[in-house]
Amino acid sequence: MIGKSSSLFIAGVLTGLLVACGVGSFVLRPGKQADSAQTGKTVLKLAHGLDESHPVHRAMLFMKGRLEELTGGKVTLDVYSGGVLGGENECLEQVQQGELAMTKVSTAALENFLPEMKVFSIPFAFRDRNHFWNTLHSQIGRDLLQLGVARNFKGLCYYDSGDRNFYSTSKAIRKVEDVGMMKIRVMPSRTAKDMIQAMGGSPCPINWGELYTALQQGMVDAAENNFPSFITSRHFEVCKYFTLSAHQMIPDMMIISTKVWDKLPPDVQAALQKAADESEAFQRKLWEEMTEECRKTTIEKGIEIITPDREGFRKACAPIIDRPDYADIRKLYSQIQEVK
């Protein structure tokens, strides 16, 4: 496996070759995004922290191919995977500064920048997956894509990250009461912490990379995520139970720096938006396939899959939206509930 320093070196060499050949580029070197030079090919730098087998990365490559087709090869994407240019927050900061053209970010990570994004993390905000996608493709979803403009970025499309479910080491979660007194790892999100507390548990915001050890050593009793993450992280090696609670559906968002977007000609903007929209549909299909494959793998690994009565979980979390901290998204939440 190529290390971070080696990847950066190779990226620098390739970029140098582009410049040496007189190719205009939005990418001069890793960590620096600049205006297109000359009249040659425009290269938009896109970075993320996932591995290259992930549906999101594969969707990005699909978007790259479609963008090249739609622009006759004049515009392309340079995709950096595996966090070689930083983690999610680092990439987001680079996008805001215009040093990086594009990245994928969880809407949960945007809560600190855009309070409206909290609505995606409200437990059971969506009735089912049809309601979820109908919302994202409604005017509500389109408006949310534009909210970051004041923060120097805008959304191009949404990517599927499935629904979030509990999985535990030694104690099964069969009903909401089982969450009580359990230490459960959550994302660094206020809403995620409030959710676990509403169920009676103790939220523990542990870094994803440290979670395997935390589960193995009993620092936490459970975590929550989707089937693909459960398998690719190998958490099945230390957990015995997977509970289909489906308590959250939090999308990813493909964002672009407005400092880069505003410099693109209208026809290139249109081509990039079209390529992004098509990549969303492509990624959804890949995600569904991977989720089913990982569900089967979970069964093969001897993990007990539990289908609980979700109503108890729903009732425990229902008061969250009425708390003072969520007054700013209460109207938006109500509008989402009205989406068919």
C-alpha distance (Angstrom), angle and dihedral (degrees) to the residues before:
residue distance angle dihedral
M1 . . .
I2 3.79 . .
G3 3.82 112.4 .
K4 3.77 124.6 -131.4
S5 3.80 94.5 -102.0
S6 3.82 91.9 48.7
S7 3.82 91.2 48.6
L8 3.78 91.1 51.5
F9 3.81 90.6 48.5
I10 3.81 92.3 50.9
A11 3.81 90.5 46.2
G12 3.78 89.2 52.4
V13 3.81 92.3 49.9
L14 3.81 92.3 49.7
T15 3.78 91.5 47.7
G16 3.76 90.0 49.3
L17 3.80 89.8 54.2
L18 3.79 90.2 52.5
V19 3.79 91.6 52.3
A20 3.80 92.1 44.2
C21 3.81 89.7 54.4
G22 3.79 91.2 53.4
V23 3.78 95.0 -109.4
G24 3.80 114.0 156.9
S25 3.78 109.7 -131.2
F26 3.77 145.2 178.5
V27 3.80 85.6 -146.3
L28 3.77 118.3 69.6
R29 3.80 98.0 157.7
P30 3.80 138.8 -20.7
G31 3.79 108.9 -70.1
K32 3.82 93.7 22.1
Q33 3.81 127.0 90.4
A34 3.78 116.2 -173.8
D35 3.79 142.4 170.7
S36 3.79 119.8 -77.0
A37 3.77 110.5 -90.8
Q38 3.79 126.2 -144.4
T39 3.83 115.6 -15.9
G40 3.79 99.3 -67.2
K41 3.78 132.6 108.9
T42 3.78 118.0 -37.9
V43 3.78 114.0 -135.9
L44 3.81 118.7 -163.5
K45 3.78 114.2 -159.2
L46 3.81 116.0 -134.5
A47 3.81 122.5 -177.9
H48 3.80 135.4 -180.0
G49 3.80 140.5 161.3
L50 3.83 101.2 -118.7
D51 3.79 128.4 103.1
E52 3.78 121.5 -105.6
S53 3.81 95.0 -105.2
H54 3.81 91.9 61.2
P55 3.83 117.3 109.6
V56 3.81 90.0 -125.4
H57 3.81 92.5 57.3
R58 3.80 91.3 46.0
A59 3.81 89.1 50.2
M60 3.79 89.4 52.5
L61 3.81 90.4 54.3
F62 3.81 88.5 49.2
M63 3.82 89.0 51.9
K64 3.81 89.6 49.1
G65 3.81 91.1 53.8
R66 3.80 94.2 46.8
L67 3.82 92.0 47.2
E68 3.79 90.1 53.9
E69 3.81 90.6 48.9
L70 3.79 94.1 47.7
T71 3.82 93.4 48.2
G72 3.79 97.3 40.0
G73 3.78 91.0 -113.1
K74 3.81 94.3 -55.7
V75 3.80 94.5 114.5
T76 3.79 129.1 37.9
L77 3.78 142.6 160.8
D78 3.78 126.5 -114.5
V79 3.81 104.0 -151.7
Y80 3.82 120.4 -156.4
S81 3.81 113.6 -168.9
G82 3.79 136.5 -174.6
G83 3.80 97.3 41.8
V84 3.81 95.5 -73.0
L85 3.80 88.7 145.4
G86 3.79 94.4 40.1
G87 3.78 141.0 -76.1
E88 3.78 126.8 -63.2
N89 3.80 95.9 -78.0
E90 3.80 92.9 44.5
C91 3.81 91.7 50.9
L92 3.80 90.8 47.5
E93 3.80 90.4 53.4
Q94 3.82 91.1 49.1
V95 3.80 90.0 51.3
Q96 3.81 90.8 51.4
Q97 3.78 90.0 51.6
G98 3.79 92.6 47.3
E99 3.81 92.0 -119.0
L100 3.82 90.3 115.1
A101 3.79 123.2 38.4
M102 3.79 101.8 -151.2
T103 3.79 145.4 1.5
K104 3.79 142.3 166.0
V105 3.78 116.3 -113.1
S106 3.79 133.4 177.5
T107 3.78 111.9 -116.9
A108 3.82 86.2 -130.7
A109 3.82 88.2 65.1
L110 3.81 89.3 53.2
E111 3.82 93.8 60.2
N112 3.82 92.5 93.9
F113 3.81 90.7 52.6
L114 3.79 100.7 36.9
P115 3.83 116.0 26.4
E116 3.82 91.0 -161.6
M117 3.80 89.4 69.1
K118 3.80 88.6 71.1
V119 3.78 87.7 80.1
F120 3.82 90.9 74.2
S121 3.80 90.3 57.8
I122 3.81 96.4 51.4
P123 3.83 105.0 115.4
F124 3.80 113.1 -106.7
A125 3.81 92.4 0.9
F126 3.80 87.2 146.1
R127 3.80 124.8 55.0
D128 3.80 93.5 -148.0
R129 3.78 141.1 -30.9
N130 3.80 93.5 -76.3
H131 3.80 89.9 55.9
F132 3.81 88.9 46.7
W133 3.81 95.5 54.1
N134 3.79 94.4 37.9
T135 3.81 86.9 56.6
L136 3.81 93.5 48.9
H137 3.80 90.8 49.9
S138 3.82 93.8 45.3
Q139 3.79 126.0 89.2
I140 3.81 86.7 -92.5
G141 3.79 91.6 60.4
R142 3.80 92.8 43.9
D143 3.80 91.3 50.8
L144 3.80 91.3 50.8
L145 3.80 89.9 54.7
Q146 3.81 88.6 60.9
L147 3.80 98.1 46.8
G148 3.79 94.9 93.5
V149 3.81 95.9 61.0
A150 3.80 91.0 99.2
R151 3.81 86.4 54.2
N152 3.83 92.9 51.2
F153 3.80 98.6 -101.0
K154 3.78 139.0 83.4
G155 3.79 133.9 -164.4
L156 3.79 121.1 -112.0
C157 3.79 100.3 -176.2
Y158 3.79 145.0 -27.7
Y159 3.80 127.9 -102.8
D160 3.79 125.7 -153.8
S161 3.79 118.7 -110.8
G162 3.79 95.8 169.9
D163 3.76 127.6 -130.4
R164 3.78 123.1 -50.9
N165 3.80 120.6 -117.5
F166 3.79 136.4 177.4
Y167 3.79 123.8 -105.7
S168 3.79 124.5 -178.7
T169 3.78 142.6 -170.4
S170 3.81 110.4 -136.5
K171 3.79 106.9 -8.6
A172 3.79 121.4 61.0
I173 3.80 120.2 -134.8
R174 3.80 104.3 -137.9
K175 3.80 98.4 150.0
V176 3.78 136.8 12.0
E177 3.80 91.8 -97.0
D178 3.81 88.7 65.2
V179 3.81 89.6 66.2
G180 3.80 89.2 63.8
M181 3.80 113.6 109.1
M182 3.81 91.8 4.5
K183 3.79 121.5 127.1
I184 3.78 106.6 -131.4
R185 3.78 127.1 -173.7
V186 3.81 113.9 -128.1
M187 3.79 137.0 178.1
P188 3.83 116.2 -94.6
S189 3.80 89.7 -91.3
R190 3.80 127.1 124.9
T191 3.80 90.2 -143.2
A192 3.81 92.1 53.1
K193 3.80 90.4 52.0
D194 3.80 92.1 48.2
M195 3.80 90.0 49.5
I196 3.82 94.7 55.8
Q197 3.79 91.8 44.3
A198 3.82 90.2 50.8
M199 3.79 87.9 56.0
G200 3.79 90.9 50.3
G201 3.80 98.1 -105.6
S202 3.80 134.5 119.3
P203 3.83 114.0 -108.5
C204 3.81 116.5 -141.9
P205 3.84 115.7 -169.0
I206 3.82 99.7 -151.5
N207 3.81 123.7 166.5
W208 3.78 112.6 -100.7
G209 3.79 92.9 -122.5
E210 3.80 91.0 56.1
L211 3.79 96.6 46.5
Y212 3.81 98.6 90.2
T213 3.80 91.1 58.9
A214 3.80 91.7 42.4
L215 3.81 90.9 55.0
Q216 3.79 92.5 42.9
Q217 3.80 93.9 50.7
G218 3.81 95.3 42.1
M219 3.80 95.3 -112.9
V220 3.80 84.8 132.7
D221 3.80 129.5 19.8
A222 3.77 98.0 -149.7
A223 3.78 147.2 -0.9
E224 3.78 135.7 -159.5
N225 3.77 131.5 -129.7
N226 3.80 143.0 107.8
F227 3.81 132.5 -65.6
P228 3.85 96.0 -99.6
S229 3.81 92.2 51.8
F230 3.80 91.1 45.7
I231 3.81 91.4 55.4
T232 3.82 101.6 36.8
S233 3.81 91.3 48.7
R234 3.83 89.3 49.8
H235 3.79 89.8 -130.7
F236 3.81 86.1 142.9
E237 3.81 85.8 77.4
V238 3.80 91.6 68.6
C239 3.82 102.6 25.5
K240 3.80 127.1 74.0
Y241 3.79 102.4 -174.7
F242 3.81 136.0 53.2
T243 3.81 116.4 -170.9
L244 3.81 119.5 -159.3
S245 3.79 95.1 -141.0
A246 3.83 94.4 140.5
H247 3.80 88.2 -163.1
Q248 3.81 96.9 159.5
M249 3.80 139.7 26.1
I250 3.79 107.9 -164.8
P251 3.81 116.9 174.9
D252 3.76 128.8 -147.9
M253 3.78 118.2 -127.2
M254 3.79 128.6 -145.9
I255 3.80 106.0 -141.3
I256 3.79 134.6 -173.5
S257 3.79 129.9 -160.4
T258 3.79 110.5 -104.9
K259 3.80 86.6 -144.8
V260 3.81 86.3 65.4
W261 3.81 98.5 33.7
D262 3.81 93.8 53.4
K263 3.82 91.0 56.1
L264 3.81 93.8 54.1
P265 3.82 117.8 97.8
P266 3.84 114.2 -110.1
D267 3.81 92.7 -108.3
V268 3.81 91.3 53.4
Q269 3.81 90.8 47.3
A270 3.80 89.3 53.0
A271 3.81 91.9 47.6
L272 3.80 92.4 48.9
Q273 3.80 92.2 48.4
K274 3.80 91.1 49.7
A275 3.82 91.7 48.2
A276 3.81 90.1 49.3
D277 3.82 92.8 49.2
E278 3.80 91.2 50.5
S279 3.80 91.0 47.1
E280 3.81 89.0 55.1
A281 3.80 91.5 58.8
F282 3.80 90.1 44.3
Q283 3.80 92.4 50.5
R284 3.83 92.9 48.5
K285 3.80 90.4 56.5
L286 3.81 92.1 47.6
W287 3.81 90.7 47.8
E288 3.79 92.7 52.3
E289 3.79 90.8 50.2
M290 3.80 93.5 47.2
T291 3.80 92.4 46.4
E292 3.79 92.0 54.0
E293 3.80 91.5 45.6
C294 3.82 91.5 50.6
R295 3.81 91.6 45.8
K296 3.80 88.9 57.4
T297 3.81 90.4 46.4
T298 3.81 89.6 52.0
I299 3.81 89.5 56.1
E300 3.80 91.7 45.8
K301 3.82 89.8 53.5
G302 3.79 89.6 59.2
I303 3.80 96.2 -109.6
E304 3.80 114.3 152.7
I305 3.79 110.0 -124.6
I306 3.78 111.5 -151.4
T307 3.81 125.2 -160.7
P308 3.81 105.4 -160.6
D309 3.78 131.3 -171.8
R310 3.80 98.1 -94.0
E311 3.79 94.4 -161.9
G312 3.81 92.1 83.9
F313 3.81 91.0 53.3
R314 3.79 90.4 46.3
K315 3.80 94.0 51.0
A316 3.81 92.5 48.1
C317 3.81 91.1 53.9
A318 3.82 98.1 39.6
P319 3.85 95.1 92.3
I320 3.83 92.7 58.0
I321 3.81 94.8 84.6
D322 3.83 89.9 54.0
R323 3.80 94.0 57.7
P324 3.83 117.4 109.1
D325 3.82 91.5 -115.0
Y326 3.81 90.1 64.3
A327 3.81 99.1 46.3
D328 3.82 89.4 104.8
I329 3.82 93.0 63.0
R330 3.81 100.1 34.0
K331 3.81 93.7 100.1
L332 3.81 91.5 47.0
Y333 3.81 90.4 48.8
S334 3.82 90.3 52.4
Q335 3.81 90.9 49.9
I336 3.81 90.0 52.9
Q337 3.79 90.5 52.2
E338 3.80 88.7 57.7
V339 3.81 93.6 56.2
K340 3.80 110.7 107.8
